[in-house]
């Protein structure tokens, strides 16, 4: 199949979170299965190394604007297509500054959606699937359904829409509709209207053939009032078309046997290198490295510092964390109150707790490689990637039993000795603390701990398994089984219809 994938970020080009990791890895996994993916992204500041394809004209309400179209080959079968409009995308950040979204995000991502479709129509490639991700691509299926796509063949493409995090819904004032070239007839319950406003996410859900979420458990949870964030009724209405597919992890980027960010490699058959990584990590973050500290379990966290990730629970525990027989290292950023809390905790307990505010890719890998226990006490977690990185790196995850954490971490069972981590159900500081104390106690039996590590490291968490599930969704949506790909040399090339000064080598 040929898939047109539309998203607001993808590694390695632009990243704010897990969405970029997923959208960066899934196309490559699909290509390994023989499919072709054109991944359309905004050209944000700092993206370089592309080749010019031409320009498209994008109508948006009463305005008409041009966008340059550029491309870069990602791997065989995958190319990135960039929509270049500096007024919208050449900014310091992707979505907003600090805690405030850009005021024109509705216009920015409506323009992006329309430009992506304009390019696809101009390319004259026969896309079987149009796959949008999260609210930023929510208008894509709306435009296709409303007949606003610029070519009949494109309007016939089947739409798939993935919800990565239902908490982000792309909600804007209804006055944006005419400015986006949309009519007020969409202001009703079976379209974009959402409590007197409009929601791009709702458009993606209601106007797509199939909706996916990023884990089977999360697909069930979003249909409940507790975790549906007001969309549970909408998703129950579409439940027959809702599929949960667990994300994978990129084994090219996350492999302790060949991770360039680790000072010493290791694998399930030889975990001695993990002890060396732990020492190097302690040295890097300024914690002691004497024998007593090395023998003490090291708890790692790499996270956004927000309530969703359980930081309200951790803040309630406060200095009690430092009284545990463990050391802690935290890398992340988020709400100022949680940043200040952890910085204060580290200042009061410099021999036990190390904190780095911000993001550091190399340090994130070393925390996954050097920590003994990884903490993810999330209130909700659509899928989660860090617990999978942890399993891969022999760093035993301790998680709350929600979303994708349930689907990936098997709670340790003392009678049988089976399990890959530790889970707790009740969202409370007491439940978190009790489970943490239990895990630290189990750590003292090194033979049992090694078995838990080995069980986690032996799991297949690769994107290849997940990509096969997406292919099944595509086949279901189109009503056909994917055929072997044709010779790319025989496919139609971009024409001058809507795209100028272009010779597309693909």
Rosetta blueprint (number, residue, H / E / L):
1 X L
2 X E
3 X E
4 X E
5 X E
6 X E
7 X L
8 X L
9 X L
10 X E
11 X L
12 X L
13 X L
14 X E
15 X L
16 X L
17 X L
18 X H
19 X H
20 X H
21 X H
22 X H
23 X H
24 X H
25 X H
26 X H
27 X H
28 X H
29 X H
30 X H
31 X H
32 X H
33 X L
34 X L
35 X L
36 X E
37 X E
38 X E
39 X E
40 X E
41 X E
42 X E
43 X L
44 X L
45 X L
46 X L
47 X L
48 X L
49 X L
50 X L
51 X E
52 X E
53 X E
54 X E
55 X E
56 X E
57 X E
58 X E
59 X E
60 X E
61 X L
62 X L
63 X E
64 X E
65 X E
66 X E
67 X E
68 X E
69 X E
70 X E
71 X E
72 X E
73 X E
74 X E
75 X E
76 X L
77 X L
78 X E
79 X E
80 X E
81 X E
82 X E
83 X E
84 X E
85 X L
86 X H
87 X H
88 X H
89 X H
90 X L
91 X L
92 X L
93 X L
94 X L
95 X L
96 X E
97 X E
98 X L
99 X L
100 X E
101 X E
102 X L
103 X L
104 X L
105 X H
106 X H
107 X H
108 X H
109 X H
110 X H
111 X H
112 X H
113 X H
114 X H
115 X H
116 X H
117 X H
118 X H
119 X H
120 X H
121 X H
122 X H
123 X H
124 X L
125 X L
126 X L
127 X L
128 X L
129 X E
130 X E
131 X E
132 X E
133 X E
134 X L
135 X H
136 X H
137 X H
138 X H
139 X H
140 X H
141 X H
142 X H
143 X H
144 X H
145 X H
146 X L
147 X L
148 X L
149 X L
150 X L
151 X L
152 X H
153 X H
154 X H
155 X H
156 X L
157 X L
158 X E
159 X E
160 X E
161 X E
162 X E
163 X E
164 X L
165 X L
166 X L
167 X L
168 X L
169 X L
170 X L
171 X E
172 X E
173 X L
174 X L
175 X L
176 X H
177 X H
178 X H
179 X H
180 X L
181 X L
182 X L
183 X L
184 X H
185 X H
186 X H
187 X L
188 X L
189 X L
190 X L
191 X L
192 X L
193 X E
194 X E
195 X L
196 X L
197 X E
198 X E
199 X E
200 X H
201 X H
202 X H
203 X H
204 X H
205 X H
206 X H
207 X L
208 X L
209 X L
210 X E
211 X E
212 X E
213 X E
214 X L
215 X L
216 X H
217 X H
218 X H
219 X H
220 X H
221 X H
222 X L
223 X L
224 X L
225 X L
226 X L
227 X L
228 X L
229 X L
230 X L
231 X L
232 X H
233 X H
234 X H
235 X H
236 X H
237 X H
238 X L
239 X H
240 X H
241 X H
242 X E
243 X E
244 X E
245 X L
246 X L
247 X L
248 X L
249 X E
250 X L
251 X L
252 X L
253 X L
254 X L
255 X L
256 X L
257 X L
258 X L
259 X L
260 X L
261 X L
262 X L
263 X L
264 X L
265 X L
266 X L
267 X E
268 X L
269 X L
270 X E
271 X L
272 X H
273 X H
274 X H
275 X H
276 X H
277 X H
278 X H
279 X H
280 X H
281 X H
282 X H
283 X H
284 X H
285 X H
286 X L
287 X L
288 X L
289 X L
290 X L
291 X H
292 X H
293 X H
294 X H
295 X H
296 X L
297 X E
298 X E
299 X E
300 X E
301 X E
302 X E
303 X E
304 X E
305 X E
306 X L
307 X H
308 X H
309 X H
310 X L
311 X H
312 X H
313 X H
314 X H
315 X H
316 X H
317 X H
318 X H
319 X H
320 X H
321 X H
322 X H
323 X H
324 X L
325 X L
326 X E
327 X E
328 X E
329 X E
330 X E
331 X E
332 X E
333 X E
334 X E
335 X L
336 X H
337 X H
338 X H
339 X H
340 X H
341 X H
342 X H
343 X H
344 X H
345 X H
346 X H
347 X H
348 X H
349 X L
350 X L
351 X L
352 X L
353 X E
354 X E
355 X E
356 X E
357 X E
358 X L
359 X L
360 X L
361 X H
362 X H
363 X H
364 X H
365 X H
366 X H
367 X H
368 X H
369 X H
370 X H
371 X L
372 X L
373 X E
374 X E
375 X E
376 X E
377 X L
378 X L
379 X L
380 X L
381 X L
382 X L
383 X L
384 X L
385 X L
386 X H
387 X H
388 X H
389 X H
390 X H
391 X H
392 X H
393 X L
394 X L
395 X L
396 X E
397 X E
398 X E
399 X E
400 X E
401 X L
402 X L
403 X H
404 X H
405 X H
406 X H
407 X H
408 X H
409 X L
410 X L
411 X E
412 X L
413 X E
414 X L
415 X L
416 X L
417 X L
418 X E
419 X L
420 X L
421 X E
422 X E
423 X E
424 X E
425 X L
426 X L
427 X L
428 X L
429 X H
430 X H
431 X H
432 X H
433 X H
434 X H
435 X H
436 X H
437 X H
438 X H
439 X H
440 X H
441 X H
442 X H
443 X H
444 X L
445 X L
446 X H
447 X H
448 X H
449 X H
450 X H
451 X H
452 X H
453 X H
454 X H
455 X H
456 X H
457 X H
458 X L
459 X L
460 X L
461 X L
462 X E
463 X H
464 X H
465 X H
466 X H
467 X H
468 X H
469 X H
470 X H
471 X H
472 X H
473 X H
474 X H
475 X H
476 X H
477 X H
478 X H
479 X L
480 X L
481 X L
482 X L
483 X L
484 X L
485 X L
486 X L
487 X L
488 X H
489 X H
490 X H
491 X L
492 X L
493 X L
494 X L
495 X L
496 X L
497 X L
498 X L
499 X L
500 X E
501 X L
502 X L
503 X L
504 X L
505 X L
506 X L
